Amino acid sequence: MLGGLGLFWVGAVLFCNGLWVLGKIGDKEIGVIDVFVGTLTLLIALYSAFGPGADAASIQFATFLLLFTFTYYWVAWNRWNGADGRGLGWFCLFVAITCAPIFVQTLLNSHGNFWQVWLAINWASWGVLWFLFYLILARGRAELGTFTGMLCTAQGIYTGWIPGYLLVTGLMPGAK
């Protein structure tokens, strides 16, 4: 259930950050949702890693969730202090590279389970998106901004909002 809670709000932050990249939300305003979702996912990760039911799987979940938690905080920090984002861009490369083996492992372990296949697709999608963030921020590829903003907005819907909603309402096929 915590995964659904987190994904639902990750959907909101990706949707809004995509709109921000497209120039529809101001620099000083976007940090609010980034801090909110960063804090929410931080709490979920800490509970998963250190809570009463912590085990190897929940610690792994927390480890990977913190990749995104840190990204959201860094986006907010950069918007409030005016940083150029190059450091964040290099961190995004680290996240993108990390997503590749998670995608493969999740897909190979899915055994055709609908939710697990969807989750694997999400990891591949996030890897592509974070690689685009790397290209824009660390490599100066501003011409990718419109595509990246549209992709980020779309991913907010199909990798976050929809699966999060289905998980918290118990409607996700194959979810435990």
Secondary structure, DSSP 4 states (H G I P E B T S, - for coil): -HHHHHHHHHHHHHHHHHHHHTTSS-HHHHHHHHHHHHHHHHHHHHHHHHSTT--HHHHHHHHHHHHHHHHHHHHHHHHHHT--SHHHHHHHHHHHHHHHHHHHHHHHT-TT-HHHHHHHHHHHHHHHHHHHHHHHHTT--GGGHHHHHHHHHHHIIIIIIHHHHHHHTT--TT--
